[in-house]
Amino acid sequence: MTDAQDRRVVGLVAGSHFVNHAYIVMLAPLVTVLATRFDVSIAAIGLAIGVQNAVVLALQLPFGYLSDAYSRTLVLGISLVAGTLGAALTAVSPSYWWLLAAQVVLGVGVAGHHPAHYPLLAAVSTAENRGRAYSTHAFGGAVGLAAPYAVVAATTALGLSWRVAVGVVTVVGAAYAAYCLYGFRTVSDDITRPGLAERPDERPTLRSVPGRIQSLLGTLTASRGILGLTILAFLTSVSAWAIRTYTPSLLAAGYGLPGGTASALTSAMLVVGSGLILVGGALTDRIGTGPVVIGGYGLLTVVAALLATLALPPLALGLVLVFSGSISLSRPARSSLADALSARADLGKNFALVTIGISLGGAVAPPLFGYLIDAVGLARSFALVSVLGACSLALGWRIVRDARQTAPSATPAAADD
């Protein structure tokens, strides 16, 4: 295993994260357009996005098992190919029901990316560079989330159809899928496949499925740290989706900013958040997971509480720039903790479980906070984000403390990093 090979794997996986995240939010900037085109409600388009998320949730653990037991690049290939097929089917959808089916296929593709990515990253990272490896991966995903919005803005300005926008994302994804899978052809089997000792002795049969599921659930629930990280991922995902979705409303309705200014400030916040992911990775490697987790979630708690007052002076609204960035800062540390708390044979399954927490947060937050804003107002709703930040801070501190004593796969230095 060479340094050049390690860097190549990190780069290829980060690029795959970009593509998968672009697929995840591909419909988000087109909700109103699609509702008009297919003569359905906005809620119906939301249902299509929800169907995609439901498929992602359902397939996390199966893909995690496949990655841990057989091949990480097999799962990566399924992810990229199925995701691109789902995106292509979306671009040519002649009806709403076709669009719905396309989201099922797209969900199959999106479901595989985390169970494949994290074991690959773990295989090429060490205690000295783990935070930077995970932050590079997270940065690729963060840019991927922003890409469809830019594509839709550009195609709309040119007067082009929504199908062109989805087609552009699809073509980029298809080209990268071919490049990525070709690039992994020369990567060592030590990285792309689990060790011989970690592979199952027998092929699974229908009769063995109940026992295997019981064994899998037993493995997952045996680690308090991984379960804690799953809850932490859920809490921070709820906060992140609430911030991304409703910060423009907070700035416009709560602080009286013009709509365009509120959107621009929110966009700037997401850009700053992408940069803070890289900062968080470097800090994780330099000072350890504990200070980064505490600093990030502590900052989230304070900033959310201040913004919830709806009384900050205009100059102080610059705090918005670090609002979602406070979560981004801690993401590489959270991933490093999951790595340190996982036995090598369970990496894919454990990261799949943490991803379930992330996906559940994304499913819950937009409708929950939309209801709360209507029912109790912006101030109390964003005060809840501060409460979630405080809960994340307390839980994160507890997980970091326990990780120093219980990490099964790392040296003490790795557990503390």
N, C-alpha and C positions, 0 to 999 in steps of 0.2 A: 504494500500500500504506500503510494507516494504522495507527497504534498500536492503535486499537480493534480493527481487523480482525486484527492479529497476536495480540492477547490472546485474541480469540474463537477463533482457530484452535488456540492452545495449550490453551485450556479444553476445546474439543470433542474434541481428540485425547486429552487426559488422561482425559476421561469414557469414551471408547472403550476406553482401556487398562483402566480399571476393569471395564467389562463383559466384555472378553475374558479378563481374569485371573480373574474370577468364574466364567466358563465353564470355564476350565482346571482349576480345583480343585473343581468342582461335585460330583464323585463322591467326593472324598477323605474327607469326614466321614461318608459313607454306605456305606463299604466293607462293614462287617459287616452292616448292614441289608439291603443289596442281595444279598449272598451268601446270606443266609437266605431272602429273598423269592424268588429265582430258583433256589434249591437248588443252588448251585454253590460252589466253594471261594473263599476270599479271593484266592487267586492268579488265579482266573479274572476277578474284578473288576479286579485289577491289570492283567491282560492287556488289558481293555477300555480302561483309562487309557493303557496302552502303545500300543495301536492309534491312539488320538488323537494321541499324540506322534509316532508314525511318519509319520502323514499330514502333520503340521506340518513335520517335517523334509523330507519329499519335496517339498513345495510352496514352500519358502522361496525358492529361486532363481527358479522360474517367476514367482511373484508379484513378486519383486524386479525382474525384467526387465519385467513388465507395468507396474509403477509407474514405472520409469525411462523406458520407451519410449512409453507412451501416457497413462495417467491415474492419479494417486495416489488420487483420490476414487472411481474405479471399483473399485480394489482395496479401499479402505475400505468401500464399499458391499457388495461380495461378502463381505467379512469379517463385517460386522455381520448381514447377512441370512442367510448360511449358518450362522453361529454360533447365531443365534436359532432357526433351523429345527432344528438339531441338538439344542439344549437342549429344544425342544418335543417332539421325537421321544423324547428321553430320558425326559421326564416321563410320557409315555403308553406306555412300553415294556411290552408284554404278556409278553415272554420275554427270555431272555438274549441270543439271537441278534439280536433287535430292538435291544436295548441296544448290542450290538457295532456294528451298522450305524449307529446314531445317533451313536456316537463317531467314526465315519468322517466323517459330515457335519459334526459339530462341529469335527473337526480341520481340515476345509477352511476353515471360518470363522476359527478361531484362527490358521491359517497366514498369513492376509493382514494381520494387524494391524501387525506391526513393519515389513514392507516399505512399508506406506502411511504409518505414523505418522512415521517418522524423516525421510523426505524433506519431509513437510509441516512438521515442526518446523524443519528446516534452512532452509526457504524463508522463515520468518518470524523467525529469530533471527540475532543478530549476535555478534561477538566479545565485546561488552559484556554480553549477557544470555543467551548460549547455555547456560551451566550452569544458570541458573534455569529456562529453558524445559524442559530435559531432566529436571531434578529434579521439576518439576511433573508431567510425564508419568510419571516413575517413581513418584511419590507416589500418583497415581491407580491405578497397577497394584498397588502394595503394599496399598492399602486394598481393592482388588478381591480380592486373595488371601484376605483375612480375612473378607470379607462372607459367603460361603457357610457358614462355621463358625457365624457369628452367626445366620443364618437357620435353619440346622438346629437349633441350640440352642433358638431361640424356638419353632419348630414342634413340636419334641419336648416341650418344657415344656407346650405347649397340647394335647398328645396327638394331633397331626395326622400324617397320612401323609407318607412321604418324597416322594411325588409333589407334595404341596403345597409342600414346600421347594424342589424343583426348579422347580415352576411359578412360585413367587414370583420366583426368579432370572430365569426366562424372561420373565415379564411386564415386569420392570424393564428387561431387555435390549432387548426389543421396543420399549418406549416410548422408550428412549434412542436406539435405532437410527433411529427416525422423526425424532426431534428433531435428531439429529446430521446426518443426510443433508439435512434441510430447511435446517439452519443453514449448510451448505456451498454452498447454491444461490447465495448472494450473494458468495461469496469469489472473488477475482480468479483468472483462468486462469493468471496468472504463478505462483500458489502451488499450484494444484490439478493443473497439467499441466507436464510438462517443456518446456523451451524448444524452439523450432522446430529449432534446430541439433542438438538431442539426440534428436530423434525419428527412427525408421528411415525410409529413403527408400522402401522397398518392404514390402508385406505379407509375413510369413513364409509359406513354402510347405513342404510335406513334404520336398522335396528340399533345401531350405536349412537344415533343422534341424541336421544334423550340423555344418555349418560354423558356425552360430550358437552351438551349444554349445561348440565348440572356441574360438571367439572370446571367449565369456563366461568360460570357465575361464581363458583366457590373461589376461583383464583382472583377474580375481580374484587369480590367483597372482602378478601383476606387482607387487603392493604387499606388501612385507614387513611394513609396519606393520599393515595390515588382517589379514593372516594371524596376526601376533603377537597382535592384539586378539582374534581368534577363539580362539586357544589360551588367552589370559588369561580370556576369558569362560567357557571350559570349566572351567578350574581354579577360578575363583571360584564357578561354578554348583555344582560338586561340593561345595565347602566349604559353600555356603549351604544346599543340600538336606540335607547331613549334619547341619548345625546345627538346621535346622527340624524334621527328622524325629526326631533322637535326643537332643536336649538334655533332654527330659523323662526319658529313661532315665538319662542322665548324672547328673541331679540326684537322682532317686529311688534308683537302684541304687548310684550312685557316692558320693553325699553323704548318703544316708539321709533325704532330705526326703519328707514325705508326698506321695502321688500328686497330690492336688489342689493342693498348694503348688507342686509342680514344674510342673504345667500352667499355673498362674496366672503363675509367673515367666517361663515360656516365652512366654506371651501378651504379657506386659509387654515382653519383649525385642523382639517383632515390632512392637509399637506404637512403642517407642523407635526401632527401625530405620526405620520410616516417617518419623518426624520428622527423623532424621539424613540422609535423602535430601535434604530441603529445605536443611538446613545445608550438605551437600556441594555443592549447586548454587550457593548464595551464595558459599561459599569458592572454588569453581572460578572464578567470575567475578572475585572480588576478588584472589586470590593466585596463580591459575594451576592447571593440571592437575597439574603435577609434585608440589608439596607435598601435595595432596589424595590422589593415588594412593599416594605413599610413606607418608603418615600413616595412611590407612585400612588398607592391607595390612600395615603394620608393627604396627598395633594388633591386627589379627586374629592375627598370628603370636604376639604376646606373650600375649594373653588365652587363646588355645587352649592354649598351652604351660602356663600357670598352672592352668587348669581340668583339664588332663590329669593333673596330679599327684594329683588326688583328695584333696588335703591342705589346701585353703584353709579358713580359719576361716569360720563362718557369715556374719559381716558382710562378708567379702570376696567372698561369692557375688553381691554387687551387680554384679560384673564381667560377669555373665551378660547384664545389660541392654544392654551394648555389643557383645555377641558377634557377632550377625548384623548389628548396626548398623555395625560396622567395614567390612563389605562394602558396605552401603547408602551409607555416606558417600562411597565412591569411585565409585559408579555414574554420577552425572552427569559426572564427570571422564572416565570411560571412554567415554561416549557423545560427549562433546565431542572427544575424541581421534579417534574414528571419523569424525566430521564433518570435522575439520580435515585428516585424511589422505585424504579422498575427493574425487575430481573430482565436479562437480555431476551429471554424466551417470551416475555409478555409485553414487549414494547408496543407492538402494533395494537394489541387489544387494549392496553392501558390508555394509549393516546386516542383510540377510538372512543373509549368511555369519556374522556375529557371533552372530546369533540361533541358528544351527545349533550353535555352540559352547555356548550357554546350554542349548538343548534336549538336547543330548547329555549334558551334566552332570546334568540332571534325570533322564535315563534311567539313568545309570550309578550315581549316588550312593546311592539308597536300598537297592538289593540289595547293592551292594558293602560299604557300611558295616554293613548288617545281618549279612552273613557275617563281617566282621571282628570285630564285637562278640562274636559267638558263638565265634569261633575264638581271638582273642587278647585280648579284654577291652576294657573302656571306655577305660582309660588309654592303651593303645597306639593305639587307633582315633582318639581325639581328638588324640593326638600327631601323627597323620598330617594332621589338619586344620592344625596348626601348620606342618608341612612344606609343605603346599600354600600356606599364607599366605606363607611365605618365598619359594617359587618365584614366586608372583604378584608379590611385592614386587620381585624381581630382574627379572622380565620387564617389569613395568610401568615400572620405572626406565629400562630399555633403550628401550622404545617412546617414552616421553616425550623422551628424549635425541634419538632419531632424528627425532621429529616436528618439532623445532625447525628441522631442516635440510631436510626433504623434503615438508612439507605442500603438496599441489598446488593446493588450492582456496582457500587463505586467505592473508591477509597474514601477515607474521611475528608480528604481535600476536595474530592468531587462532590461530596454531600454538602460541603460548606460553600461551594463556589457560587 
